[in-house]
Amino acid sequence: MDSCAITDKGCVRKGNQDACYVHRDDRNGTALVLVCDGMGGHNAGNVASSLAATVFAGEVKEGLANARVTGDLRSLMKDALRTANAAVYSLGEAEPSCRGMGTTLVAAVVTGLDAAFINVGDSRAYHLSGGVLRQVTRDHSVVEDMIERGEITREQSRTHPRKNLITRAVGTAKSVEPDFFTLTLREGDRLLLCSDGLSNVIADDEIAEALNFTRDVDTACKLLLQMALDRGAPDNVTVAALVI
């Protein structure tokens, strides 16, 4: 396996409220890839994303190390998300400057050729196999709901004034319900996780091209980040990738 994770504040934001994390254990063929996109006034978004990423990653790594993962990635990842949500929510309740803060979270755990994904919000996971890219996760957003109701098209959603409004977040309530997905991978497959700072300005076919025609995921991630920056990057941009 090979991996990469990069984040940038973009061209407009004063700070970076995204967080990313990659952990690989090549001895037993396991990996964790994680992206969070925080929200909240002042520095609260940064606090939410960093805290959620740290807590979630710690819980998953401990589970993988203790072989809890055997046959039950769903429970491991949902428990880790529950713990992360409680940590962010509790701090938001305790600290006035953090009141109402929250974050998206998308994560992939790979064990051998099995992959499991969990997400809350509109940060995404993609899977490239045989040269074909597909979005694994579903955005928890106002515009995604509008698309499903037939009110707007996918293309219209890219410029819709409510495109940044999410319908679920980690840490804004005592509990949150994630989505969970599983895949069987093949050698050479690539996974890419990103915040909406990338997906709002780079189309899926461009993501596929970057993953298909670069020699490694490090080059692919840097290329995608540069493409977003070249287009003005109005939001923080985070890209994390793994090749099997």
N, C-alpha and C positions, 0 to 999 in steps of 0.2 A: 504494500500500500504506500501511497504518497499523499501528502496533504498540504494545504495552504489556508491561511486566514488573514485577511487584511481589512482595515477599516480606516475611513478618512472623513473629516468633517464636511467635505464638499466645498463648494464655492460661495455659499451664502450664509450658512449657519456659523455662529460665533464659537460654538463648542460642539463636541461630539457626544451624542447621547446613545450611540450604538455600542454594543459589546459583542465580542466573538471569542470562540474558544475551540481548540482542536486538541484532542488527546488520542494518541495511538499506542497500542501495545502490540508490536509486531510478533512478539513471542507466542501469543495466543490468538492472534488474528482478530483483535477487537479494536474498535475506534469509536470516538464520540466527536461529533461536530455540532456546534451550537451558535445561533445568532439571536441577539435580542435588540430591540429598538425601543428605547425608553421614551416616556412622555411625562410632562410635568413642568411646572414653572421653575425658573432659575436653574439650579443644578439637579433638581429632583429626578428628572428623566435619566440622567447619567447614574444617579444613585440606584434607581430602580433596575435598570438594565444590568449594571455591574453586580448588584446583589443577587438578582435572579440567576444570572449566569454562574456566579460563584457557587451558590447553594445547589442549584440543579446539577452542575458538573461534579461537585463533591459527592453528592448522593449517588449519582450514577457510577462514578469511578469506584466508590466503595462497594457498590453492588457487584460490579464486574470483577473486582479483585476477590470478592468473597464467593464468587461463582453463583450468586443469587440469580444471575441472568438465565440460567438453564431453563429453557422452555417458558419463561415468563417475562419477556421484555416489557410487555404491556404494564404489568404491575410495577416493575422497577421504575419505569419512566413516569407513570402516573403518580406514584408515591413521591418521586423526586420533584415533580411539578407542584404537587400539593404542598410540599415543604417549602419550596421557593415562593409560592403564592403567599403562604402564611408569613414568611419572613418579610416580604415587601409590604404586605398589608399592615403588619404589626408596626413596622417602622413608620409607615405613613400615618398611622393613628397616633403614634407617640411623639413624632416630631412635626410641629406646625409647618415648617418649611418644606416638608415632604408630603403634606396632606394631599390626597387625591392622585399621587403618582402611580404610574403603572408601566408596563412594558409588554411588547410582544415577545414571543419565544417560539423558535422553531429549532428542533434538534433531531439528529439522526444518530442511531447507535447501530454499529455493524459488528456482527459476530460471524466470522467466516464469510459465507456468502448470503447470510440472512441480514436484512436491514429493517429497522423499525423507526418510524418517524412520529413525532408528536408536535402539535402546533397550537398556538393561541395567537390571534391577531392576523396581520397581513404580511409578516415575513414568510418567505417561501422556501420550499425544498423542491429541487428539480432532479430528475434521473435521466442520464444519457446512456443509452444502450444501443449497440448496432448503428450508431450515428444518429439515432432518433431521440429527440428531447421531449420529455413530458413533465408537466407540473404534477408533483405528487400531492401536495397539500392544497387545501381550499382556503382562500382568504376569508377571514371573518371581518367583513367590511360592508359598509352601506352600499357601495357600488356593486359588489359581488351579489348581494341580495337583489339589487335592482336588475342586474343581468339575468338572474334566474327567474325573475318575475316577467321578463320580456320588456322591461321599461326602457332599457338602453342596450346598445350593442357593446361588445368587448372593446371595439375601437373607441367608441364614445366615452367609455369609462376612463380612458387614459388621460382625458382632459376635463373630466367632470369636476365641478367645484367641490364636491363632497368626497373626492377620491381618497382623502387622507383620514376619513372617519372610520374607526374600527368599532366592531360590535362586541368584541371580547378582549380582555387584557389581563395580564398577570398582576395581581396586587391591588386592584381597585375594589375588590369585594372579598369577603371571607372565603369564598370558594369560586372556582372557575372550571368550566368543562372544556377539556381539550379535545381535539380530533386525533385519531391514532391510525396509522397506516403501516402495512408491512409489504416487503418486496423480497423476491429471490433474485440475487445478483449473479452476474457472470463476470469472469475475469476481464479486466479492461473497462468495465463500466465506470462512469463518473457520477458523483453526487455533487450538487451545488446548492448551497443555502445562501440566502441574501436578504437584506432589508429592502423595504420599498424604495429606498434611495437609488437602488440599482434597477429594480423591475419597473419603476415608473418612467424611466428614461431609456432603458435598453429593452428592445423587443425580444420575445422568446427565440425567434429565428437567429437573431444576432448572438444570443447566449449560446445557442447550439453551434453556431459557426466558430465562436471563440474556443469552445471545448473540443470541437472536432479537429481544428486545424492549428493547434498549438502543441508543442512537444511535451508539456507537462502542466500540471494544475497551477503551479506557481506562476508560470507565464500567462496562463489563461486568466487567473484572478487579476494580475496586474494589468492585462489588456482591458478587461471589462471595467476595472476601476478608472483607467485612463479614458476610456470611451465616455463614461459618465461625467468625468471632469471636463472633457472637451465639449460636452453639451450643456455645461453650466451647473451641473450637480446642485440643484436647489435644496437638497436634503443631505444628511449624512449618508455615506455609502459604505456598505459592508458586504464582503464576499468571502465565503468559506467553501472549500472544495476538497473532495477526497476521490482518489482513483483506486480502484480495487485491484 
